[in-house]
Each structure stands twice: as C-alpha cells, then as structure tokens.
Amino acid sequence: MGTYSVYRLGKSLYNNEVGKLAALIIASSFAYLLANNDVRMDAILTASIALATWQLVDFIQNKKIPAVIGAALGLALGFSTKGHIAVFVPAVAALFYILYRKDWNLFLN
C-alpha cells in the first residue's frame, strides 16, 4: 500500500516516470525494507501517511469525494497506529501544497 501510494503521489504531482522512480527509491530503501520485516507499526504508519498525503493531493487537484474518503481512511489508520503525528504530517504537506498552488478558495469551501 505504501509503495503504490508513493507511486501515485509522484504521478499526481509530476508524471508517470517520477512516480515509478519514487516508488523504486522507497521500495529499495534499507530502512523501508527493515520496517516491513519488523513487528512494530512503522511500516503501517509510513503507508498510511503516504496514502493520506496522496489522497489529499488528489482532492486538492480534482475536488472528488472518493479522495476525501481515502484521505480519511489513511488518517484514521495512521492515527490508530502512532497518534497525532500521522495526522500532522499529511495535513502540513497538504497545507503547503495549497499555499504553493495559491488555491485560496479551497479554504472557503
């Protein structure tokens, strides 16, 4: 779930090749491989943060309701694993993305 979410996030922000490269980099990272083979919740936390960030970026770009549901699922899963940090990181990323795009109307809706 995490690798696919990173792929889709890279594809949403840039293009297909960047998404594939981002997924390859995270999938071949030693810390990512170690976290996936460990019994702690770090792999689930990483995957849920990636899912929530991807879905929030998709919502900002396309304004589709299924993206909000996916973001809520990722945020809830992340919050249930490690707490507030899983909500804070995607929210700050989405806030900076909104500021980058200068899409101020999103705050008014």
N, C-alpha and C positions, 0 to 999 in steps of 0.2 A: 504494500500500500504506500509506503514512504517513497520508494524509488519511482513508482508511477506518478505520485503526486508531484515530485520534483520535476519529472519529465514534463508533465502538463503545465506546471508553473513556468518553466523555461519556455515552453511552446507558446503560452499565453502572452508572456512579456516580450519575447523576441521572435523566434521562429522554431521550426521543427529541429533543425540541426543543433541549436543551442539547447533545446530540451533534451535531446539524446545525449549530448556531451555532459550536461549537468547530471543526468541520471547515471551515466557511466562513472563520473567522478565520485558521486556519493556512494554508488554501489561498490566501487573498488576501494573505498576508504577503509583503512585498517580499523579505525575506531568504530565505524558503522558495522563492519563485519563482526567485530568483537561484541558490540552491543546486541546484535541479533542472536548471538550464540550464548549470551549471558541470561541469567534468570531474573535480572532486575527489569524495571519498567522503562528503561531509557530508550529502547527501540520503539516501543509503543508511543512514548512521548514525542520522539522525533517524527514518527509517521503522522501522528495526529496534528502536530504543528505544521508540517508540510501540507497536509490535507486542508486544514483550516485556512492557511495562507493562500493556497491555490484557489479555493472556493471563494474567498473574499475578493481576490483579484478578479476572478471571473464575474462576480457580482458587480464590482465597480465598472468593469468594461461593458457588460452585456445587460445588466439590470434584470436578470432572470431569477425567479423564485427558487428553482431547484438548487441554485448555487448558495442561497441563504440556508437552505436545509442542510446541505453538505457542510457548510461552514459551522453551523450549529452542532452538527454531529462531531466534527473534528474538535471543536472547542470543548464540548461535553466530555468526549473521550480523553482529551488531554487534561482537563480539569480533574477528572476522576483518577488519573494516574499520579500526577505530581502537584496539583493545586493551581494557584493563580498564575504561575509563570507560563503555563500553557495557554492562557487567555491573553496575557500581557504581550507576548512576543508577536502573535499574528495581528493583534489589534494595533500595535505600534507600526508594524510593517504596512498594514492597510492605511493607517493614518498618513504615513509618509508617502505612500503611493498616491493617495488623494491629493496631498499637497503638491506632489510632482506634476500630476495631471492638471492641477488647478480646477478641479471639478467641485466647486464650492456648493453647487446645487444639491449634491448628494447629502450634505448636512441638513438641508432644509426639508427634505422629503421624509 
